[in-house]
Amino acid sequence: MLPRTEGIDHRMLRLLCWLVIGTIILLMLRSAYMTPAIDGRVQHQPPGTDIQLRIALGLYRLGSAEPEALKQAQEAVGKPAADHPLALSQALVAEVILGADAAREYLPTDPALTEVTSWIEQRWDDPVQVPAPAAPPELAQHAGRFARLLGPPDVRQRLLDGSAAFMAAISLLAVGGLLALAIGVGLMVVALRRLASGRICAVPITSPHPSAYLVGFTLYLILYLAYAGTVPQLLPKGMRIYAIWGFLPFLVVPLWYLRRQGLGTVAASLGWQRGRGWLREMGSGMLGYLAGLPIVVLGVLATAWLAQFMHSSHPVAEMINADTPLSVYIGLFALAAGFAPVVEELFFRGFLVAHLLPRWGMPVTLLATGVVFAAVHPQGLAGIPALAAIGIVFAAIRCWRGSLIASAIAHALHNGALLLLMLLLT
């Protein structure tokens, strides 16, 4: 049984759905673009700057035995940027590596930090003053972990040792990432050759109703954005990360719209099935993600380039810092590796793919789902290439396997690894 179609102009209905989806995308992009950067009241360094300065300290720590490492540490400090909000951290690291005289050029010029900079210069002029003057409260607020460089010698040394260990961990991660990328390139070459020979093809999807799956996807977007924009704001800040689970009952609405189709037809169209077995589909999701890793890397590189010219932010990255409680970490992992892979795969690679693939074929389906997936995430225009690349890979896995298990596993693997990396970097 199909939903009743008498008297319905499905062409107009599909057009209306795409207009609604397009409006939502524009609103999301505008919201992400207009989101201000973290203000001066609670400034935590963005990962790139924090990493650079920690690597500089790590190289300095190794520089006692390796003169070349000391030279690299001096280069890693970078040029003075006294008008930059993070100049205070840079100045403290510069004092360790370049000396107090050179570090004065790095001190911020913001009049609001005059008391802090005066206190720092006093400490540099007389580091063994007893008793040591109390540090202004703004020091730790603006300098973060690097404020410990002005602490007792043992505290300072622990930060240097930790920076050296951090640099070693980053090096191992880089080697592991390059190895995974090399494996991914090999798998992609094999996949493309099999695709060209016809040994790999998209699993056919039957979508007998002209618009049911597109309407279901549109209902999901409307309900999710309405819920996410209101309910979490009513809860205490520390509990907002858990509020998203309250959205699950609303998933009944778009599924209810398909009630007149048989359960078997809906399950097959949405990929809500075991495929060729749970274990095989899970393994295929991992292999598919590795094979798509070169595409993801290209998207990330494009996003990194665009981020130099336009606003870009990751909502999860702004939630993680040294003061983040354990409950938030748990909530983030549950959201990234549980909620998102299940719900987003059901609607983006389930409903949307079920509508597009039978009508437009695989290339258009991959590109369209990737772009829509990227555009509704609040990470700004610069984030679209990376997110679209990820969405394309997930959609390709879904089309290849015909089951959402594989793409959900790939989604969980990607989000879990990304969140672990963010935790390491902070």
Residue, then its C-alpha position, 0 to 999 in steps of 0.5 A: m500500500l502506498p500513501r494516497t496520491e489522488g489529487i496531489d501534484h507531486r511535481m509541485l510537492r517536490l518543488l516545495c520540499w526543495l524550497v524548504i530545504g534550500t531555505i533551511i540551508l540558507l538559514m543555517l549558513r547565515s547562522a554559522y557565518m554570523t556566530p561570533a568568535i569566542d569573546g575575551r571573557v573565556q578565551h581558549q586557544p584554537p587548536g592550530t595556535d595551541i598546537q604550534l606553541r606546544i610543539a615549539l616548547g617540545l622542540y625547545r625541550l629537545g633542543s638541549a641535545e639537538p641544536e637543530a631542534l632548538k632552531q626549529a623551536q625558534e621558527a615555530v614561535g612565529k613572528p610577533a603579533a601583538d594585536h592578536p588575541l592570543a599574543l599573550s600565550q605567544a609572548l610567554v613561549a617566546e620568553v622561554i625560547l628567545g629570551a625576555d628581551a625578544a619576548r617583549e615584542y610579542l606582548p599584547t597591546d590591548p589596553a585591557l591587558t596592561e596590568v597583566t603585561s606589567w606583571i609579566e615584565q616584572r616577573w621577567d625582570d626579577p624571576v626569583q623575587v620572594p615572595a612572588p607577587a600574586a598573578p592577575p586573574e586575567l593571566a590564566q584566562h588569556a594564556g591558558r596552560f602557558a601561564r604555568l611558564l611563569g610558575p615555580p621551576d618544577v611546574r614550568q619543567r612539567l609543562l616542557d616535558g609534557s610538550a615534548a611528549f605531546m610532540a611525540a604523540i603528534s608525530l606518531l599520529a601523523v605517521g599513522g595518518l599517512l599510513a592510513l591515507a596510503i592504504g586508502v589510496g590503494l583501496m580507492v584505486v582497487a574500488l575505481r577499477r572494479l567500478a569501471s569493470g562493473r564488478i562494483c555497482a550501486v545496489p538498486i533502490t526501489s522508490p515507488h512513491p513519487s515524493a514520500y521519501l523527500v517529504g519525510f526528509t524535509l519533515y526531519l529537517i524542520l522538526y530537528l531544527a525546531y527542536a535543537g533551536t529551542v529545547p536545549q536552551l531551556l536546560p542548564k548549560g552542562m546538560r544541553i549536550y544530552a537534550i538532543w536524545g529527547f528528539l528521538p520520539f519525533l522520528v516517528v513523524p517522518l516514518w509515520y508518513l510512510r505508514r501506507q507502504g509495506l514495512g519490507t519496502v520501507a526497510a529496503s528503500l531506506g537501507w534499514q536491513r542487515g545486508r549481507g550480515w552485521l559483521r560483513e557490513m561493519g567490516s565493509g563500512m571500515l574498508g569503505y571509509l579507508a577507501g574514501l579517506p583521500i576524498v576526505v583529506l582533499g575536502v579538509l585541505a580545501t576547508a583549511w584554505l578557505a578558513q583563511f578568508m572566511h569564518s569557520s568554527h566547529p561547535v564541538a571544538e568550542m566546547i572542549n577545553a582544559d576545564t570541560p567536565l567528564s559528563v560533557y565528554i561522555g555526552l559528546f562521545a554518545l552524540a558523535a558515535g551514537f546519535a549522529p551515525v544512527v539518525e543522520e544516516l537514516f535520513f541523509r543516506g536513507f530518506l534522501v538517497a532513496h529519493l535521489l538514486p532511482r531518479w538521478g543516478m549515483p553521481v548526482t546522488l552522491l554530490a547532492t547528499g554531500v552538499v546538503f549534509a554539509a550545508v545543514h551543519p553549522q560550521g560556516l561556508a569554509g566547512i562545506p568542502a570537508l563536510a561534503a567530502i565526508g557526506i559523499v563517502f558515506a553516501a557512496i558506502r550506502c549505495w555500494r552496500g545497500s545497507l545503512i549498517a556500513s555507512a553508520i559504522a563509517h560515520a561512527l568511526h570518523n566522528g569517534a576518531l575526530l573527537l579523540l583527536m580533539l581531546l588529545l589536542t586540548 
